[in-house]
């Protein structure tokens, strides 16, 4: 059986049990205040089921999702207790149940959205950090492969100098350096083609240019950070 079907079945258990008790014990004739509480309990439960969808994808999804799920769980439990109380006392006026449960839902919405915004910031910072790591990691991996594959010793030493410069570069970056980092990665791709073609003159010329660009990137990074 597919996982999605199992989740639907599990999510339906509470609704089936709650509605069975509600209609068998209370019937179908209720005051407006009871139906309001009935609706709010269902809303709280549906929000609990939808919470995983609201979690931003990323490496920290499990941690970020746990915080949102805890908030939705607390709201559901509180609403369930409050809703059951109003269902049992079955007030003629809708004012107390409506205002109370609207207030609880409003507080829940504010807390949930605040945490979702915080999660967005965390996820964006995580993505930025990953891009910064990828610059050094990907560039270093390509250059290391070229060092091992190039046959000319002079060309190999030149590539190795660029490799050492990038491999020892700070991982942390800055938005202002995105253009120069993109240019460095593009030049490394061109260098890879030259290694493949055995163009030693082009390799020596391009590695000199790359070394200048890498040092310039690192120099700017010290100023910006």
Secondary structure, DSSP 8 states (H G I E B T S, - for coil): --HHHHHHHHHHHHHHHHHHHHHHHH-S---HHHHHHHHHHHHHHHHHHHHHHHS--STTHHHHHHHHHHHHHHHHHHHHHHHHHHHHH--S-SHHHHHHHHHHHHHHHHHHHHHHHHHHHHHHHHHHHHHHHHHHHHHHHHHHHHHHH---HHHHHHHHHHHHHHHTS-S---GGGHHHHHHHHHHHHHHHHHHHHT-HHHHHHHHHHHHHHHHHHHHHHHHH-
